[in-house]
Amino acid sequence: MANYQFKPADRMSTNKMHPVSRDYPVMPRRVLGESGLKVGQIGLGTAALGRKGMNAIPDDEAIFIIEQALDMEACLVDTAPTYGDGRAESLLGQVARRRRSQVVVSTKAGYFSDGHSDFSGPAIRLSLETSLKRMGLGFVDLLMLHNPPAEALTQGNPAFVELEKLKQEGKIRAYGASVSGSAQIKAVIEKTSSQVVEFVYNVFNQEAAAAFDLALQKRVGLVVCQPLDSGFLTGRFDAASFFQDDRRRFSRAEISRRIKLERQVEPLLSAVPTVNEFQSAIQFALAHPAVSSVVPGASTWQQVIGNVTACQRSLDPETVKALRAFWEKELKAVPLAL
């Protein structure tokens, strides 16, 4: 088990619905590849915080969620301009400006909310400058290309040329790409000078693991997103569940399949009585030594606490082995839609 410390939160809440001045378990940081960035095993994804409309989290609640994550040293906060057309970045900026030394800000460029993409050098620079203005920051710690096409994954590509320039100018501390699948992860590692790669990896989506040994060898930091498969690995949904957020992209058949698969793995993920199913799923994503940090989303401060406390223990090797065997049997040949 990791050597966890306990310390009080460094701010006081004025909201009676929130905890005030209590001790929380916090985690030691680890180096993110050769980037020089030190991050916690658990971070915070902000896609949910960027939601607008009837599913929007109020600004003060979203800000409190970010504060809670930083209090627990979940310092890697992952965002993107596409999360609520910049809303998530704006909210993060309100916290990051006050607590800059405590947060590792990661954002993206190249992909836009309307679905179009532009990975030209000028577009990457403009995207970063817009993000910096939106957040009120002078630099970001990590900038990643957001779902770039396979042909862009070479250091000579204009996008990566621009990323290197931005790094030399001090506007970013490290760069990389957010991609899908082991082939693209390997391309980023082998064909670019990226220090970090982000990708989906969880009990239901394990194909990316084929690139983990290469990442260790090349000392490239790996950041896992969607460790809970958009919430389907929490046990909260059933066949009647209806979604009005980004999970609308899944067909009813996909939703039904995910729920059935969750029912199959639930006994494995709930084997330890004191650990919730979703915490075991997070522990699985952390089980490989190549993974530097996992950035689950959160829509409440309680979820932040649950996410972070997941890394107080490790998933036992036999359960990890069983979950990998489950994927090999049930999902390797017929993967789920991302």
Contacts in CASP RR format, 6 or more apart in sequence:
PFRMAT RR
TARGET T0000
AUTHOR 0000-0000-0000
METHOD contacts of the structure
MODEL  1
MANYQFKPADRMSTNKMHPVSRDYPVMPRRVLGESGLKVGQIGLGTAALG
RKGMNAIPDDEAIFIIEQALDMEACLVDTAPTYGDGRAESLLGQVARRRR
SQVVVSTKAGYFSDGHSDFSGPAIRLSLETSLKRMGLGFVDLLMLHNPPA
EALTQGNPAFVELEKLKQEGKIRAYGASVSGSAQIKAVIEKTSSQVVEFV
YNVFNQEAAAAFDLALQKRVGLVVCQPLDSGFLTGRFDAASFFQDDRRRF
SRAEISRRIKLERQVEPLLSAVPTVNEFQSAIQFALAHPAVSSVVPGAST
WQQVIGNVTACQRSLDPETVKALRAFWEKELKAVPLAL
1 312 0 8 1.000
1 313 0 8 1.000
1 314 0 8 1.000
2 27 0 8 1.000
2 28 0 8 1.000
2 41 0 8 1.000
2 311 0 8 1.000
2 312 0 8 1.000
3 28 0 8 1.000
4 25 0 8 1.000
4 26 0 8 1.000
4 27 0 8 1.000
4 28 0 8 1.000
4 312 0 8 1.000
5 26 0 8 1.000
5 28 0 8 1.000
6 23 0 8 1.000
6 24 0 8 1.000
6 25 0 8 1.000
6 26 0 8 1.000
7 23 0 8 1.000
7 24 0 8 1.000
7 26 0 8 1.000
8 21 0 8 1.000
8 22 0 8 1.000
8 23 0 8 1.000
9 19 0 8 1.000
9 21 0 8 1.000
9 22 0 8 1.000
9 24 0 8 1.000
9 68 0 8 1.000
9 71 0 8 1.000
10 71 0 8 1.000
11 67 0 8 1.000
11 71 0 8 1.000
12 20 0 8 1.000
12 21 0 8 1.000
13 19 0 8 1.000
13 20 0 8 1.000
13 64 0 8 1.000
15 60 0 8 1.000
15 64 0 8 1.000
18 64 0 8 1.000
18 301 0 8 1.000
19 301 0 8 1.000
24 71 0 8 1.000
24 72 0 8 1.000
24 305 0 8 1.000
24 308 0 8 1.000
25 72 0 8 1.000
25 308 0 8 1.000
25 309 0 8 1.000
25 312 0 8 1.000
26 71 0 8 1.000
26 72 0 8 1.000
26 73 0 8 1.000
26 308 0 8 1.000
27 40 0 8 1.000
27 41 0 8 1.000
27 42 0 8 1.000
27 72 0 8 1.000
27 73 0 8 1.000
27 74 0 8 1.000
27 308 0 8 1.000
27 311 0 8 1.000
28 40 0 8 1.000
28 73 0 8 1.000
29 38 0 8 1.000
29 39 0 8 1.000
29 40 0 8 1.000
29 73 0 8 1.000
29 75 0 8 1.000
30 38 0 8 1.000
30 39 0 8 1.000
30 40 0 8 1.000
30 41 0 8 1.000
30 292 0 8 1.000
30 293 0 8 1.000
31 37 0 8 1.000
31 38 0 8 1.000
31 39 0 8 1.000
31 292 0 8 1.000
32 38 0 8 1.000
32 39 0 8 1.000
32 76 0 8 1.000
32 104 0 8 1.000
32 142 0 8 1.000
32 174 0 8 1.000
32 195 0 8 1.000
32 196 0 8 1.000
32 221 0 8 1.000
32 223 0 8 1.000
32 292 0 8 1.000
32 293 0 8 1.000
33 195 0 8 1.000
33 196 0 8 1.000
33 219 0 8 1.000
33 220 0 8 1.000
33 221 0 8 1.000
33 292 0 8 1.000
34 195 0 8 1.000
34 219 0 8 1.000
34 220 0 8 1.000
34 221 0 8 1.000
35 142 0 8 1.000
35 173 0 8 1.000
35 174 0 8 1.000
35 195 0 8 1.000
35 196 0 8 1.000
35 221 0 8 1.000
36 173 0 8 1.000
36 174 0 8 1.000
36 195 0 8 1.000
37 76 0 8 1.000
37 104 0 8 1.000
37 141 0 8 1.000
37 142 0 8 1.000
37 173 0 8 1.000
37 174 0 8 1.000
37 196 0 8 1.000
38 75 0 8 1.000
38 104 0 8 1.000
39 75 0 8 1.000
39 76 0 8 1.000
39 104 0 8 1.000
39 292 0 8 1.000
39 293 0 8 1.000
40 73 0 8 1.000
40 74 0 8 1.000
40 75 0 8 1.000
40 76 0 8 1.000
40 293 0 8 1.000
41 286 0 8 1.000
41 293 0 8 1.000
41 294 0 8 1.000
41 311 0 8 1.000
42 74 0 8 1.000
42 282 0 8 1.000
42 286 0 8 1.000
42 293 0 8 1.000
42 294 0 8 1.000
42 295 0 8 1.000
42 296 0 8 1.000
42 307 0 8 1.000
42 308 0 8 1.000
42 310 0 8 1.000
42 311 0 8 1.000
43 69 0 8 1.000
43 74 0 8 1.000
43 75 0 8 1.000
43 76 0 8 1.000
43 77 0 8 1.000
43 78 0 8 1.000
43 293 0 8 1.000
43 294 0 8 1.000
43 295 0 8 1.000
43 296 0 8 1.000
43 307 0 8 1.000
43 308 0 8 1.000
44 65 0 8 1.000
44 66 0 8 1.000
44 69 0 8 1.000
44 74 0 8 1.000
44 76 0 8 1.000
44 77 0 8 1.000
44 78 0 8 1.000
44 295 0 8 1.000
44 296 0 8 1.000
44 297 0 8 1.000
44 298 0 8 1.000
44 304 0 8 1.000
44 307 0 8 1.000
45 77 0 8 1.000
45 78 0 8 1.000
45 79 0 8 1.000
45 225 0 8 1.000
45 295 0 8 1.000
45 296 0 8 1.000
45 297 0 8 1.000
45 298 0 8 1.000
46 66 0 8 1.000
46 77 0 8 1.000
46 78 0 8 1.000
46 79 0 8 1.000
46 83 0 8 1.000
46 88 0 8 1.000
46 91 0 8 1.000
46 92 0 8 1.000
46 297 0 8 1.000
47 80 0 8 1.000
47 83 0 8 1.000
47 88 0 8 1.000
47 246 0 8 1.000
47 297 0 8 1.000
48 57 0 8 1.000
48 245 0 8 1.000
48 297 0 8 1.000
48 298 0 8 1.000
48 299 0 8 1.000
49 57 0 8 1.000
49 62 0 8 1.000
49 65 0 8 1.000
49 66 0 8 1.000
49 83 0 8 1.000
49 87 0 8 1.000
49 88 0 8 1.000
49 91 0 8 1.000
49 92 0 8 1.000
49 299 0 8 1.000
50 56 0 8 1.000
50 57 0 8 1.000
50 62 0 8 1.000
50 83 0 8 1.000
50 84 0 8 1.000
50 86 0 8 1.000
50 87 0 8 1.000
50 88 0 8 1.000
50 91 0 8 1.000
51 57 0 8 1.000
51 84 0 8 1.000
51 87 0 8 1.000
51 245 0 8 1.000
52 84 0 8 1.000
52 85 0 8 1.000
52 87 0 8 1.000
54 244 0 8 1.000
55 244 0 8 1.000
55 245 0 8 1.000
57 65 0 8 1.000
57 299 0 8 1.000
59 91 0 8 1.000
61 300 0 8 1.000
61 301 0 8 1.000
62 91 0 8 1.000
63 91 0 8 1.000
63 94 0 8 1.000
63 95 0 8 1.000
64 301 0 8 1.000
65 298 0 8 1.000
65 299 0 8 1.000
65 300 0 8 1.000
65 301 0 8 1.000
65 303 0 8 1.000
65 304 0 8 1.000
66 77 0 8 1.000
66 91 0 8 1.000
66 92 0 8 1.000
66 95 0 8 1.000
67 95 0 8 1.000
67 99 0 8 1.000
68 301 0 8 1.000
68 304 0 8 1.000
68 305 0 8 1.000
69 75 0 8 1.000
69 77 0 8 1.000
69 298 0 8 1.000
69 304 0 8 1.000
69 308 0 8 1.000
70 77 0 8 1.000
70 95 0 8 1.000
70 99 0 8 1.000
70 102 0 8 1.000
70 103 0 8 1.000
72 304 0 8 1.000
72 305 0 8 1.000
72 308 0 8 1.000
73 308 0 8 1.000
74 304 0 8 1.000
74 307 0 8 1.000
74 308 0 8 1.000
75 102 0 8 1.000
75 103 0 8 1.000
75 104 0 8 1.000
76 104 0 8 1.000
76 106 0 8 1.000
76 223 0 8 1.000
76 293 0 8 1.000
76 295 0 8 1.000
77 92 0 8 1.000
77 96 0 8 1.000
77 103 0 8 1.000
77 104 0 8 1.000
77 105 0 8 1.000
77 106 0 8 1.000
77 295 0 8 1.000
78 106 0 8 1.000
78 107 0 8 1.000
78 198 0 8 1.000
78 223 0 8 1.000
78 225 0 8 1.000
78 295 0 8 1.000
79 88 0 8 1.000
79 89 0 8 1.000
79 92 0 8 1.000
79 105 0 8 1.000
79 106 0 8 1.000
79 107 0 8 1.000
79 108 0 8 1.000
80 88 0 8 1.000
80 89 0 8 1.000
80 107 0 8 1.000
80 108 0 8 1.000
80 111 0 8 1.000
80 146 0 8 1.000
81 89 0 8 1.000
81 107 0 8 1.000
81 108 0 8 1.000
81 109 0 8 1.000
81 112 0 8 1.000
81 113 0 8 1.000
81 127 0 8 1.000
81 130 0 8 1.000
81 131 0 8 1.000
81 134 0 8 1.000
82 108 0 8 1.000
82 111 0 8 1.000
82 112 0 8 1.000
82 113 0 8 1.000
82 146 0 8 1.000
83 89 0 8 1.000
84 113 0 8 1.000
85 113 0 8 1.000
86 134 0 8 1.000
89 107 0 8 1.000
89 131 0 8 1.000
89 134 0 8 1.000
89 135 0 8 1.000
90 134 0 8 1.000
90 135 0 8 1.000
92 103 0 8 1.000
92 105 0 8 1.000
92 135 0 8 1.000
93 105 0 8 1.000
93 134 0 8 1.000
93 135 0 8 1.000
93 136 0 8 1.000
93 137 0 8 1.000
95 103 0 8 1.000
96 103 0 8 1.000
96 105 0 8 1.000
96 135 0 8 1.000
96 137 0 8 1.000
97 135 0 8 1.000
97 136 0 8 1.000
97 137 0 8 1.000
100 137 0 8 1.000
104 141 0 8 1.000
104 142 0 8 1.000
105 135 0 8 1.000
105 137 0 8 1.000
105 140 0 8 1.000
105 141 0 8 1.000
105 142 0 8 1.000
106 140 0 8 1.000
106 141 0 8 1.000
106 142 0 8 1.000
106 143 0 8 1.000
106 144 0 8 1.000
106 198 0 8 1.000
106 223 0 8 1.000
107 128 0 8 1.000
107 131 0 8 1.000
107 135 0 8 1.000
107 140 0 8 1.000
107 142 0 8 1.000
107 143 0 8 1.000
107 144 0 8 1.000
108 143 0 8 1.000
108 144 0 8 1.000
108 145 0 8 1.000
108 146 0 8 1.000
108 178 0 8 1.000
109 123 0 8 1.000
109 124 0 8 1.000
109 127 0 8 1.000
109 128 0 8 1.000
109 131 0 8 1.000
109 143 0 8 1.000
109 144 0 8 1.000
109 145 0 8 1.000
109 146 0 8 1.000
110 117 0 8 1.000
110 118 0 8 1.000
110 119 0 8 1.000
110 123 0 8 1.000
110 124 0 8 1.000
110 127 0 8 1.000
110 145 0 8 1.000
110 146 0 8 1.000
110 148 0 8 1.000
110 159 0 8 1.000
111 117 0 8 1.000
111 146 0 8 1.000
111 147 0 8 1.000
112 118 0 8 1.000
117 146 0 8 1.000
117 147 0 8 1.000
117 148 0 8 1.000
117 149 0 8 1.000
119 145 0 8 1.000
119 148 0 8 1.000
119 149 0 8 1.000
119 152 0 8 1.000
119 157 0 8 1.000
119 158 0 8 1.000
119 159 0 8 1.000
120 158 0 8 1.000
120 159 0 8 1.000
121 158 0 8 1.000
121 159 0 8 1.000
121 161 0 8 1.000
121 162 0 8 1.000
122 162 0 8 1.000
124 145 0 8 1.000
124 158 0 8 1.000
124 159 0 8 1.000
124 162 0 8 1.000
124 163 0 8 1.000
124 166 0 8 1.000
125 162 0 8 1.000
125 166 0 8 1.000
128 140 0 8 1.000
128 143 0 8 1.000
128 166 0 8 1.000
128 171 0 8 1.000
128 172 0 8 1.000
131 140 0 8 1.000
132 138 0 8 1.000
132 139 0 8 1.000
132 140 0 8 1.000
132 171 0 8 1.000
138 171 0 8 1.000
139 170 0 8 1.000
139 171 0 8 1.000
139 172 0 8 1.000
139 173 0 8 1.000
140 171 0 8 1.000
140 172 0 8 1.000
140 173 0 8 1.000
141 172 0 8 1.000
141 173 0 8 1.000
141 174 0 8 1.000
142 172 0 8 1.000
142 173 0 8 1.000
142 174 0 8 1.000
142 175 0 8 1.000
142 176 0 8 1.000
142 196 0 8 1.000
143 163 0 8 1.000
143 166 0 8 1.000
143 172 0 8 1.000
143 174 0 8 1.000
143 175 0 8 1.000
143 176 0 8 1.000
144 175 0 8 1.000
144 176 0 8 1.000
144 177 0 8 1.000
144 178 0 8 1.000
144 196 0 8 1.000
144 198 0 8 1.000
145 152 0 8 1.000
145 159 0 8 1.000
145 160 0 8 1.000
145 163 0 8 1.000
145 176 0 8 1.000
145 177 0 8 1.000
145 178 0 8 1.000
146 178 0 8 1.000
147 178 0 8 1.000
147 179 0 8 1.000
147 180 0 8 1.000
148 159 0 8 1.000
148 177 0 8 1.000
148 179 0 8 1.000
150 183 0 8 1.000
150 184 0 8 1.000
150 187 0 8 1.000
151 157 0 8 1.000
152 159 0 8 1.000
152 160 0 8 1.000
153 177 0 8 1.000
153 179 0 8 1.000
153 184 0 8 1.000
153 187 0 8 1.000
153 188 0 8 1.000
153 191 0 8 1.000
153 192 0 8 1.000
154 160 0 8 1.000
154 187 0 8 1.000
154 191 0 8 1.000
154 192 0 8 1.000
155 161 0 8 1.000
155 164 0 8 1.000
155 191 0 8 1.000
155 192 0 8 1.000
155 193 0 8 1.000
160 175 0 8 1.000
160 192 0 8 1.000
160 193 0 8 1.000
160 194 0 8 1.000
163 172 0 8 1.000
163 175 0 8 1.000
163 176 0 8 1.000
164 175 0 8 1.000
164 193 0 8 1.000
166 172 0 8 1.000
166 175 0 8 1.000
167 173 0 8 1.000
167 174 0 8 1.000
167 175 0 8 1.000
174 195 0 8 1.000
174 196 0 8 1.000
175 194 0 8 1.000
175 195 0 8 1.000
175 196 0 8 1.000
176 188 0 8 1.000
176 192 0 8 1.000
176 194 0 8 1.000
176 195 0 8 1.000
176 196 0 8 1.000
176 197 0 8 1.000
176 198 0 8 1.000
177 184 0 8 1.000
177 188 0 8 1.000
177 192 0 8 1.000
177 194 0 8 1.000
177 197 0 8 1.000
177 198 0 8 1.000
178 197 0 8 1.000
178 198 0 8 1.000
178 199 0 8 1.000
178 225 0 8 1.000
179 185 0 8 1.000
179 187 0 8 1.000
179 188 0 8 1.000
179 197 0 8 1.000
179 198 0 8 1.000
179 199 0 8 1.000
180 199 0 8 1.000
180 200 0 8 1.000
180 338 0 8 1.000
181 199 0 8 1.000
181 200 0 8 1.000
181 207 0 8 1.000
181 208 0 8 1.000
181 211 0 8 1.000
182 207 0 8 1.000
182 208 0 8 1.000
182 209 0 8 1.000
182 210 0 8 1.000
182 211 0 8 1.000
184 199 0 8 1.000
185 197 0 8 1.000
185 199 0 8 1.000
185 208 0 8 1.000
185 211 0 8 1.000
185 214 0 8 1.000
185 215 0 8 1.000
185 222 0 8 1.000
186 210 0 8 1.000
186 211 0 8 1.000
186 214 0 8 1.000
188 194 0 8 1.000
188 197 0 8 1.000
188 220 0 8 1.000
189 197 0 8 1.000
189 211 0 8 1.000
189 214 0 8 1.000
189 215 0 8 1.000
189 218 0 8 1.000
189 220 0 8 1.000
190 214 0 8 1.000
190 218 0 8 1.000
194 220 0 8 1.000
195 220 0 8 1.000
195 221 0 8 1.000
196 220 0 8 1.000
196 221 0 8 1.000
196 222 0 8 1.000
196 223 0 8 1.000
197 215 0 8 1.000
197 220 0 8 1.000
197 221 0 8 1.000
197 222 0 8 1.000
197 223 0 8 1.000
198 222 0 8 1.000
198 223 0 8 1.000
198 224 0 8 1.000
198 225 0 8 1.000
198 295 0 8 1.000
199 208 0 8 1.000
199 222 0 8 1.000
199 223 0 8 1.000
199 224 0 8 1.000
199 225 0 8 1.000
200 208 0 8 1.000
200 224 0 8 1.000
200 225 0 8 1.000
200 226 0 8 1.000
200 338 0 8 1.000
201 208 0 8 1.000
201 209 0 8 1.000
201 224 0 8 1.000
201 226 0 8 1.000
201 227 0 8 1.000
201 285 0 8 1.000
201 291 0 8 1.000
202 224 0 8 1.000
202 226 0 8 1.000
202 227 0 8 1.000
202 228 0 8 1.000
202 229 0 8 1.000
202 233 0 8 1.000
202 281 0 8 1.000
202 284 0 8 1.000
202 285 0 8 1.000
203 229 0 8 1.000
203 233 0 8 1.000
203 265 0 8 1.000
203 269 0 8 1.000
203 281 0 8 1.000
203 284 0 8 1.000
203 323 0 8 1.000
203 326 0 8 1.000
203 327 0 8 1.000
204 229 0 8 1.000
204 232 0 8 1.000
204 233 0 8 1.000
204 258 0 8 1.000
204 261 0 8 1.000
204 327 0 8 1.000
204 331 0 8 1.000
204 336 0 8 1.000
205 226 0 8 1.000
205 229 0 8 1.000
205 331 0 8 1.000
205 335 0 8 1.000
205 336 0 8 1.000
205 338 0 8 1.000
206 324 0 8 1.000
206 327 0 8 1.000
206 331 0 8 1.000
206 332 0 8 1.000
207 332 0 8 1.000
207 335 0 8 1.000
209 288 0 8 1.000
212 222 0 8 1.000
212 288 0 8 1.000
212 290 0 8 1.000
212 291 0 8 1.000
213 290 0 8 1.000
215 221 0 8 1.000
215 222 0 8 1.000
215 290 0 8 1.000
216 289 0 8 1.000
216 290 0 8 1.000
221 290 0 8 1.000
221 292 0 8 1.000
222 290 0 8 1.000
222 291 0 8 1.000
222 292 0 8 1.000
223 291 0 8 1.000
223 292 0 8 1.000
223 293 0 8 1.000
223 294 0 8 1.000
223 295 0 8 1.000
224 285 0 8 1.000
224 286 0 8 1.000
224 291 0 8 1.000
224 293 0 8 1.000
224 294 0 8 1.000
224 295 0 8 1.000
225 294 0 8 1.000
225 295 0 8 1.000
226 296 0 8 1.000
226 338 0 8 1.000
227 233 0 8 1.000
227 281 0 8 1.000
227 282 0 8 1.000
227 284 0 8 1.000
227 285 0 8 1.000
227 294 0 8 1.000
227 295 0 8 1.000
227 296 0 8 1.000
228 234 0 8 1.000
228 278 0 8 1.000
228 281 0 8 1.000
228 282 0 8 1.000
228 296 0 8 1.000
228 297 0 8 1.000
229 258 0 8 1.000
229 281 0 8 1.000
229 336 0 8 1.000
230 246 0 8 1.000
230 247 0 8 1.000
231 237 0 8 1.000
231 278 0 8 1.000
232 258 0 8 1.000
232 259 0 8 1.000
232 261 0 8 1.000
232 262 0 8 1.000
233 262 0 8 1.000
233 265 0 8 1.000
233 269 0 8 1.000
233 277 0 8 1.000
233 278 0 8 1.000
233 281 0 8 1.000
234 277 0 8 1.000
234 278 0 8 1.000
234 281 0 8 1.000
235 262 0 8 1.000
235 266 0 8 1.000
235 277 0 8 1.000
235 278 0 8 1.000
237 255 0 8 1.000
237 258 0 8 1.000
237 259 0 8 1.000
237 262 0 8 1.000
238 259 0 8 1.000
239 255 0 8 1.000
239 256 0 8 1.000
239 259 0 8 1.000
241 255 0 8 1.000
241 259 0 8 1.000
243 250 0 8 1.000
243 255 0 8 1.000
247 255 0 8 1.000
249 337 0 8 1.000
250 258 0 8 1.000
250 337 0 8 1.000
251 337 0 8 1.000
254 336 0 8 1.000
254 337 0 8 1.000
257 336 0 8 1.000
258 336 0 8 1.000
261 330 0 8 1.000
261 331 0 8 1.000
261 336 0 8 1.000
264 326 0 8 1.000
264 330 0 8 1.000
265 323 0 8 1.000
265 326 0 8 1.000
266 277 0 8 1.000
268 280 0 8 1.000
268 319 0 8 1.000
268 322 0 8 1.000
268 323 0 8 1.000
268 326 0 8 1.000
269 277 0 8 1.000
269 278 0 8 1.000
269 280 0 8 1.000
269 281 0 8 1.000
269 284 0 8 1.000
269 323 0 8 1.000
270 276 0 8 1.000
270 277 0 8 1.000
270 280 0 8 1.000
271 280 0 8 1.000
271 319 0 8 1.000
272 280 0 8 1.000
272 313 0 8 1.000
275 283 0 8 1.000
275 310 0 8 1.000
275 313 0 8 1.000
276 306 0 8 1.000
278 306 0 8 1.000
278 307 0 8 1.000
278 310 0 8 1.000
279 306 0 8 1.000
279 307 0 8 1.000
279 309 0 8 1.000
279 310 0 8 1.000
280 310 0 8 1.000
280 315 0 8 1.000
280 319 0 8 1.000
282 294 0 8 1.000
282 296 0 8 1.000
282 307 0 8 1.000
282 310 0 8 1.000
282 311 0 8 1.000
283 310 0 8 1.000
283 311 0 8 1.000
283 313 0 8 1.000
283 314 0 8 1.000
283 315 0 8 1.000
284 315 0 8 1.000
284 319 0 8 1.000
284 320 0 8 1.000
284 323 0 8 1.000
285 291 0 8 1.000
285 294 0 8 1.000
286 294 0 8 1.000
286 311 0 8 1.000
286 314 0 8 1.000
286 315 0 8 1.000
287 314 0 8 1.000
287 315 0 8 1.000
287 320 0 8 1.000
296 303 0 8 1.000
296 307 0 8 1.000
297 303 0 8 1.000
297 307 0 8 1.000
298 304 0 8 1.000
298 307 0 8 1.000
END
